[in-house]
Amino acid sequence: MSQPIQLVILITTLPGRGREQIAAYERLAPIVRAEPGCLQYDLHQVSGEPDRFVLIERWSSKETLAAHDATPHMIEADAASPTFRAGPADVIQLVAEPLA
């Protein structure tokens, strides 16, 4: 298997629609956290900006991340997100080890 994968996902909702992002996350979080290989799945709201969020994900391998992306609940969530998001999320994959 591959090394752990860490993602930082930047999300912006349409003006005034941040609560919908939070509700979607609250529905998904317990399901995602129960998936094999999920090490972290945490949403943070940007301070002072109710329509901007950062999602931190850590997966045990690229295989478990790929399996997560193909789950029915994620396919459904991805299909619903354009109704409240300002555009596609910006997904940043970090290197495996932090720099010294």
C-alpha positions in Angstrom: 0.0 0.0 0.0 1.0 3.6 -0.5 1.8 6.2 2.2 -0.8 8.2 4.0 -2.5 11.0 2.1 -3.3 14.4 3.7 -5.6 16.8 1.9 -6.6 20.4 2.6 -9.8 21.3 0.8 -10.8 25.0 0.5 -14.6 25.4 0.1 -16.5 28.6 -0.6 -20.3 28.6 -0.5 -22.7 31.0 -2.2 -23.3 34.1 -0.1 -25.4 33.2 3.0 -25.3 29.5 2.2 -22.6 28.4 4.7 -25.1 26.8 7.0 -25.9 24.3 4.1 -22.2 23.3 3.9 -22.2 22.7 7.7 -25.4 20.6 7.5 -24.0 18.5 4.6 -20.8 17.9 6.6 -22.7 17.0 9.7 -24.6 14.3 7.8 -21.4 13.0 6.1 -18.9 13.1 8.9 -19.9 10.0 10.9 -20.2 7.9 7.7 -16.9 9.1 6.3 -15.1 8.6 9.6 -16.3 5.0 9.7 -14.8 4.2 6.3 -11.7 2.0 6.2 -8.6 4.1 6.1 -10.1 7.4 7.2 -7.7 8.9 9.7 -9.2 12.4 9.9 -12.2 14.3 8.4 -12.6 17.7 10.0 -14.4 20.8 8.7 -13.3 24.3 10.0 -15.0 27.6 9.2 -12.7 30.5 8.3 -12.8 33.0 11.2 -15.0 35.9 10.3 -16.1 34.4 7.0 -19.3 32.4 7.4 -19.2 31.2 3.8 -15.6 29.9 3.7 -14.4 26.5 5.0 -11.3 24.3 5.2 -11.8 20.6 5.2 -8.8 18.5 6.5 -8.7 14.9 5.4 -6.2 12.2 6.1 -6.3 8.8 4.6 -4.1 5.7 5.2 -3.4 5.3 1.5 -4.2 6.5 -2.0 -6.3 3.3 -2.3 -8.5 4.1 0.6 -8.9 7.7 -0.6 -9.9 6.4 -4.0 -12.4 4.0 -2.4 -13.8 6.9 -0.4 -14.3 9.1 -3.5 -16.3 6.2 -5.2 -18.7 5.6 -2.3 -22.4 6.3 -3.0 -22.6 8.9 -0.2 -19.7 10.9 -1.6 -21.1 10.7 -5.2 -24.4 12.0 -3.9 -22.8 14.7 -1.8 -20.7 15.9 -4.8 -23.8 16.0 -7.0 -25.7 18.1 -4.3 -22.9 20.6 -3.5 -23.3 22.9 -6.5 -26.7 24.0 -5.1 -24.9 25.8 -2.3 -21.2 26.1 -3.3 -19.8 29.1 -5.2 -17.7 26.7 -7.3 -15.6 23.6 -7.2 -13.5 23.0 -4.0 -9.8 23.6 -4.3 -8.1 20.4 -3.2 -4.5 20.6 -2.1 -2.6 17.4 -1.4 0.3 17.8 1.1 3.6 15.9 1.0 3.6 12.9 3.3 6.1 14.4 5.9 6.2 17.9 7.2 9.3 19.9 6.4 11.9 20.3 9.2 
